[in-house]
Structures are given as structure tokens and as C-alpha cells.
Amino acid sequence: MRVFNRRWVWLVVAVIGAGFLSFCLAVTRMQRPRTVSSQSTGPTETTSGTGKIIKVRPGGDLQAALNTAQPGDTIELAAGATYVGSFTLPVKSGTSYITIQSSRAIELTAGVRVSPSQSRLMAKLQSNSAEAVVKTVNGSHHYQFVGIEFTTGNAGTINYGVVSFGDGDTSGTQRTLDVVPHHLTIDRCYIHGLPGQNVQRGVALNSAETSVLNSYISEIHWNGADTQALGGWNGPGPFHIVNNYLEAAGENILFGGAVSAIPNLVPADIEIRQNYFFKPLSWKADDPSYAGYAWSVKNLLELKSARRVVIDGNVFENNWAGSQAGFGILFTVANDSGSWAQIEDVQFTNNVLRKLANGLNMRGRDNVIGSQLRRVTIRNNLFESVSGTSGQGILFQVLRGPVDVTIDHNTAFNSGTTVMFDVADASEIAQNFTYTNNIANHNAYGVFGSGGTLGTQALNRFTHRGIFKRNVLANLPDGISGDQYPPENFFLDSINQVNFLNATGGDYHLAPTSKFKGRGTEGSDIGCDLEKLNAAVSWFKSNR
């Protein structure tokens, strides 16, 4: 056997070793983060697994970072720092999100609503003018904000909207669906005006595919003008509004209410789940806590033009008569949203409503022929207190002929009329109106219509093919009896005779001895299914 010369062997080993060392150094160079020097106020870029991390120092140029960033990049803002201006989200190519987040965003637990007490973990974006602190241009897309405080800087300066997604101006350029901004997300953010400041809107939702999640929106109010925590009228959706605190004087959420610049547009595919809708009593003139600002108060949620809406597992609290009559919820199709306005396919389920002057108002049509409210289901809700003044406390109001309205398995404590009907003429009677398995107070008027009709007479006059069955009506006054209503309903002198498990303690389950267990349609219990409701609002105890 031939033996290799040792000198050649060592030479081969040395060459291979040198090559391997060069390869390792090359790999190390590829994996090492890349830092790019810049001016003292400019962004610093670092590579990450999916894109660059662009760090903007306190006082740095956020707009430059937005202009530079590419899909997949993260813009990191310093927690506790304030970035002043009105920032625009440029159009980029690609379908990966550009993320704008606080340097301490990781400390804000995913899926958990933030509160103002956590603002120290956030970076602050602040507008000192009437302009939005963040706005889009035609076609902006795939941006997400995490752990950001959006606010204004001067209580003496009006602001027309803290964040503006899309353009709602009828004289603007957002006139076709292809230019609508889309894929925009706000997650774990704090959005607010200042006490005493006129601020019109928290977030304008004139966009497509937009999510507002786990956030806190407050101090949205104006003396003499309409305001919303969230409002949209010139964007098609879908919209995902989940697990937020929402506070505004006018409407905490409003869809429609202004003519869309895009012809025939109706906001659609709207998901509103697990939110806390609230108006502070410090805005109420006759409350001891009143702070002295006469904000224009309307309602907690209103649809004026919307399709395919799910409103589930929310808590609605505090609404009173002010700039409106005090209904907490309104589904009122309106021609100020355009002649094409519609409200249809709405599911209002598993919600808790408390401390309202009046409950839920539905208007079937406005002055424009064609606009109509249809296919609305109101099921398994708890109206804990609907108690207005001067004969108010109306639970449900049904106006001008909606189509296919179902009110089923609700439990309510109302001080006024159970269902109030009114129409302009005989052509506006409600079509396919169903009211079943509900527990509520009758009080003086019960089911009542304009002209003084009550009970069966009101149902015959104001509904076509109306169904009214297996309901409990309590607190009947002298002179009113069950004979004035359709058969298969139950009438009590007091709602306490329902026999709740612990009404004074807030437990409205039917007691085992309640005679209304299993007496509903299909053998169900009459009233709200508390197991289902409590599961839907279980977030409320730990995440207010």
C-alpha cells in the first residue's frame, strides 16, 4: 500500500481548515444585526428575522421612518417619549404588515385590554392641531399599531379626529373602492382627547379590513357637535371591534350618518364583541359628579347604514336624555347616509344594558323610498335598568315599518312602555314582527301604539303577521288584564313573582320553583339564558 507524504497531508488539512473558518466567519457576518448610522434625530435600522427594526429616538423623525419602512419592518418608538405631528401612512407594495410599536409593547399582554395606567409602557403620538395624529392616503394598507398612545396636546385646540383611516369627505378623492385604505390594525392602544376639549372622533373607520382591538378610547366629546369613539360611513369594511373600552358623548359607535362619497356604499361585515360602552356621569348635568361641560349626549351605539352586523357580548352603561331622547341603542336607517342607506342582517345578542333612559329604538325607513331596516334579531340580552323620567323607560320602540324583526328571550327591568309602535301611515306597519319568550314590565302602557291602541289591538294595527307568544308581562296596572293580549302569555302583578334566583344580588336565573321554567317555546325557559349570557360577558369582571 502506498503511503501519503505527511507534508502533503498537513497541507490538505490546512487548506480545508482555512476554508471552513472563512465559511464560519461569513455566516457570522450574515447573522449579525446590521446597524446603519444616521443623524441624531433620524431612525436606526436593525435587521430581524422578517424585516428591519427601525428605532426612532425620542424627538426623532417618525415620518422619515414611515417613509423608509417596507412591508415586514417594525418601527420601534421609545416608551415614554412623545412624537409630535400629523403622521401619514404612505402606500407600500406587499402584503406583510409594517408594525409601529412601543419599545415596551411586549409588556402589554396580547389579548388583554389596556388602560390609561399603562401609558408609561407606550410611546405617545400627539397632534397639536385640528388634524389627526395619524392619517392615511388613498391606498394605504398593511399597517398595525401596538402599544401606542394617540392624543392631542392642547385642550384649547379643537380636534376633528385623533386617528383617521380613510377619507370621509364628499369633496375628497376617496370615491371608488380601489383606493380605500385597508388592512389596518390598532391593538392595545390608548386613544383620547383632553378634559374640556372639543374632540370629534377617536378613530374614523372609512376603510376596509380594519381592526380595533384591546384598546381604550376616552374623552371624545364636543359641545354642540356630534362625536364618536369609532365612526365610519365611507369604508366598506370588514370591521373588527373587539375588547375595547369606548367612551364618547355623541355615539360611542356610529356607522352611517353621513353621505358616502363612494356611490351605493354601505358599511358591512361589522363585528362588535366584548366591548365596554360607557358615558361618565360627570357629563350629566343633574349628577353630583357633573364637571360643568355641556357635551352633546346622544346614545351608546347607532346604526344608520350597515349590513351584516354582529353585536355580541358587550356591556352598555349610562345613557340619558340630552341631545336625543335617551335610547341607548338605535337602529335607525337614515337618508343622511345616502339614498342607498340600508340596515340589514343585524344580530344583537348576549349583551348587558344598564342605566339607560330608554332601551332600543328601531326605525324602519326614512324619507327616501328604498332605504329600510330589515332582518334584525334581538336575543338573549339583559336590560338591567331602563328607567327614564316623565313616562320614559321605553324598552323597545318600533317606528315606520321595519321588516323581519325578532325579539326573543330577553329579560328586562323597564319603568315605562314595553313596546311602543308608531307609523306615518298604513303602508309602514311592521312586517313579520316576532316577540317571544321575553320577561319585562308592562307598566301603564305595555304594548302600545299611537292613537291609544293597546295589546292585541296595537299588534293588529301596527304589525303584519305579528307573533306575540310566551312572554311574561309584569306590573300590570288596575284596569288592564291579559284578555287584552293574544293568548299564551303570562301576566303578573309584580316582576318579583317571576321568582328569580337572587334578583337583589343580580342573579336573574329562574329559581327551580319558578313557574316559567320550561314554559317558553320549544320547552325553553322564558327570559334570558343566563349561562349563555355570562359566558359571553365573562371578560367584564376581570377586564373592565
QUIVEN-V824756 format. One record per residue. N is the residue number from 1. PSI is psi in whole degrees, -180 to 180 (none if undefined). D_LAST is the distance of its C-alpha to the last C-alpha in whole Angstrom. Layout:
# QUIVEN-V824756
N_PSI_D_LAST, N_PSI_D_LAST
This chain:
# QUIVEN-V824756
1_137_85, 2_134_85, 3_130_83, 4_144_80, 5_129_81, 6_-32_79, 7_-39_79, 8_-37_77, 9_-48_75, 10_-32_73, 11_-43_73, 12_-44_71, 13_-40_69, 14_-42_68, 15_-47_68, 16_-43_65, 17_-42_63, 18_-40_63, 19_-43_62, 20_-40_59, 21_-42_58, 22_-40_58, 23_-45_56, 24_-42_53, 25_-38_53, 26_-44_53, 27_-42_50, 28_-43_48, 29_-38_49, 30_-36_47, 31_-20_44, 32_133_44, 33_143_41, 34_123_43, 35_132_42, 36_124_43, 37_147_44, 38_178_43, 39_164_43, 40_-28_41, 41_0_39, 42_171_39, 43_155_37, 44_131_38, 45_138_38, 46_138_38, 47_149_38, 48_-174_36, 49_-34_36, 50_-9_35, 51_-173_36, 52_150_36, 53_115_33, 54_109_34, 55_128_33, 56_117_33, 57_160_33, 58_130_32, 59_4_34, 60_180_35, 61_90_36, 62_-39_33, 63_-37_34, 64_-40_37, 65_-42_35, 66_-39_34, 67_-33_37, 68_-35_38, 69_147_36, 70_159_37, 71_133_35, 72_-15_33, 73_159_33, 74_128_30, 75_117_30, 76_121_28, 77_147_27, 78_124_27, 79_136_24, 80_-13_24, 81_155_27, 82_130_27, 83_114_29, 84_134_30, 85_-172_31, 86_108_31, 87_139_31, 88_136_32, 89_107_32, 90_163_35, 91_131_37, 92_160_37, 93_150_39, 94_166_37, 95_12_34, 96_147_33, 97_143_30, 98_123_30, 99_130_27, 100_115_26, 101_160_24, 102_152_23, 103_-15_25, 104_22_22, 105_-29_20, 106_-21_21, 107_-6_19, 108_108_16, 109_130_15, 110_136_16, 111_0_14, 112_131_10, 113_139_8, 114_169_10, 115_164_9, 116_-27_12, 117_-16_13, 118_11_14, 119_-23_16, 120_-22_19, 121_-3_19, 122_158_20, 123_143_23, 124_127_23, 125_127_25, 126_130_26, 127_129_28, 128_18_30, 129_-172_31, 130_-12_31, 131_158_30, 132_147_27, 133_-29_27, 134_133_27, 135_162_29, 136_172_31, 137_170_35, 138_124_36, 139_1_36, 140_140_33, 141_158_31, 142_61_30, 143_140_27, 144_141_24, 145_132_22, 146_125_20, 147_41_18, 148_138_20, 149_121_19, 150_126_20, 151_-177_21, 152_168_24, 153_-9_27, 154_116_28, 155_-20_27, 156_-4_30, 157_127_30, 158_155_29, 159_130_27, 160_-1_28, 161_126_25, 162_-46_23, 163_135_23, 164_107_26, 165_113_27, 166_175_30, 167_119_32, 168_4_32, 169_127_35, 170_-20_38, 171_6_40, 172_-169_39, 173_-2_40, 174_82_37, 175_-3_39, 176_154_39, 177_-27_37, 178_-14_39, 179_3_37, 180_130_34, 181_149_31, 182_167_30, 183_67_28, 184_134_25, 185_135_22, 186_121_19, 187_127_17, 188_51_14, 189_159_15, 190_116_14, 191_125_16, 192_157_17, 193_-160_20, 194_150_21, 195_134_21, 196_-1_24, 197_141_25, 198_108_26, 199_125_24, 200_-32_24, 201_143_22, 202_-59_19, 203_126_21, 204_126_24, 205_63_24, 206_62_28, 207_178_28, 208_155_29, 209_78_26, 210_140_23, 211_136_20, 212_114_17, 213_140_14, 214_34_11, 215_173_11, 216_116_10, 217_124_13, 218_171_14, 219_45_17, 220_108_19, 221_159_21, 222_141_25, 223_103_27, 224_6_30, 225_158_28, 226_143_26, 227_153_23, 228_142_20, 229_-46_17, 230_132_19, 231_141_22, 232_148_25, 233_-14_29, 234_32_31, 235_142_30, 236_-17_30, 237_-171_27, 238_157_26, 239_134_22, 240_109_19, 241_100_16, 242_128_13, 243_52_10, 244_156_9, 245_126_8, 246_120_11, 247_119_13, 248_153_16, 249_-47_19, 250_-90_21, 251_127_20, 252_-39_16, 253_136_18, 254_130_22, 255_134_24, 256_-161_28, 257_-7_29, 258_152_32, 259_129_35, 260_138_34, 261_-22_37, 262_116_37, 263_140_39, 264_13_38, 265_131_35, 266_119_32, 267_137_28, 268_164_28, 269_64_26, 270_123_23, 271_118_20, 272_100_16, 273_140_14, 274_40_10, 275_154_9, 276_107_7, 277_126_10, 278_142_11, 279_123_14, 280_140_14, 281_-13_17, 282_-9_18, 283_-5_20, 284_121_21, 285_-31_25, 286_11_25, 287_142_22, 288_-26_23, 289_3_21, 290_130_22, 291_-2_23, 292_3_26, 293_121_25, 294_72_26, 295_152_24, 296_101_25, 297_132_22, 298_-78_23, 299_179_20, 300_-32_17, 301_133_18, 302_133_22, 303_125_25, 304_-22_28, 305_113_29, 306_149_28, 307_145_29, 308_75_27, 309_130_24, 310_121_21, 311_101_18, 312_136_16, 313_30_13, 314_161_11, 315_126_10, 316_124_12, 317_131_12, 318_106_15, 319_139_18, 320_166_21, 321_125_25, 322_-102_26, 323_-10_27, 324_-176_27, 325_-5_27, 326_11_24, 327_133_23, 328_-37_19, 329_134_21, 330_126_24, 331_89_26, 332_93_29, 333_136_31, 334_136_33, 335_-7_36, 336_-4_35, 337_2_33, 338_154_37, 339_-15_39, 340_6_38, 341_139_34, 342_150_33, 343_121_30, 344_151_31, 345_63_29, 346_130_26, 347_113_24, 348_99_21, 349_147_20, 350_41_17, 351_153_15, 352_130_14, 353_129_15, 354_147_15, 355_53_17, 356_145_19, 357_-43_22, 358_162_24, 359_-98_22, 360_128_23, 361_129_27, 362_127_29, 363_121_32, 364_-34_34, 365_161_36, 366_-151_37, 367_-8_40, 368_125_41, 369_133_43, 370_-41_41, 371_131_37, 372_153_36, 373_126_33, 374_152_33, 375_72_32, 376_131_28, 377_127_27, 378_102_24, 379_138_24, 380_46_21, 381_152_19, 382_114_18, 383_92_19, 384_-37_18, 385_114_19, 386_96_22, 387_87_24, 388_-164_25, 389_165_29, 390_48_32, 391_5_32, 392_-162_29, 393_25_26, 394_131_28, 395_-58_26, 396_134_27, 397_130_30, 398_112_32, 399_143_34, 400_42_37, 401_59_38, 402_163_35, 403_133_36, 404_60_35, 405_127_32, 406_124_30, 407_112_28, 408_136_28, 409_49_26, 410_151_24, 411_130_23, 412_146_23, 413_93_23, 414_146_25, 415_-9_27, 416_-148_30, 417_143_31, 418_-58_30, 419_124_31, 420_125_33, 421_147_36, 422_143_38, 423_161_40, 424_-35_42, 425_179_45, 426_-20_46, 427_-9_45, 428_21_41, 429_152_41, 430_131_38, 431_132_39, 432_54_38, 433_127_35, 434_128_34, 435_105_32, 436_148_32, 437_29_30, 438_149_28, 439_125_28, 440_167_27, 441_142_29, 442_-49_33, 443_-149_33, 444_-35_36, 445_-23_36, 446_-125_34, 447_116_35, 448_148_37, 449_160_39, 450_145_41, 451_-1_44, 452_10_43, 453_149_43, 454_148_41, 455_-129_40, 456_-39_43, 457_-42_44, 458_-42_41, 459_-41_40, 460_-34_44, 461_-35_44, 462_-1_41, 463_154_40, 464_121_42, 465_37_42, 466_141_39, 467_127_38, 468_101_37, 469_144_37, 470_43_35, 471_150_33, 472_125_32, 473_117_33, 474_167_33, 475_50_34, 476_133_37, 477_168_39, 478_139_43, 479_-8_45, 480_137_42, 481_167_43, 482_-19_42, 483_-18_45, 484_6_44, 485_164_41, 486_159_42, 487_172_43, 488_38_40, 489_168_38, 490_139_37, 491_132_37, 492_152_36, 493_-31_36, 494_145_33, 495_-19_30, 496_-22_30, 497_-8_33, 498_-32_30, 499_66_30, 500_158_26, 501_-47_25, 502_74_23, 503_-40_22, 504_-26_22, 505_6_20, 506_15_18, 507_106_19, 508_22_21, 509_146_23, 510_132_27, 511_155_29, 512_-27_32, 513_1_34, 514_134_33, 515_1_35, 516_3_33, 517_129_32, 518_10_34, 519_2_35, 520_179_34, 521_144_35, 522_26_36, 523_14_36, 524_164_32, 525_144_30, 526_146_29, 527_-170_26, 528_138_23, 529_100_23, 530_-29_20, 531_-46_20, 532_-42_19, 533_-48_17, 534_-35_15, 535_-38_15, 536_-30_14, 537_23_11, 538_-24_11, 539_-24_8, 540_-38_5, 541_-34_6, 542_-3_6, 543_44_4, 544_none_0
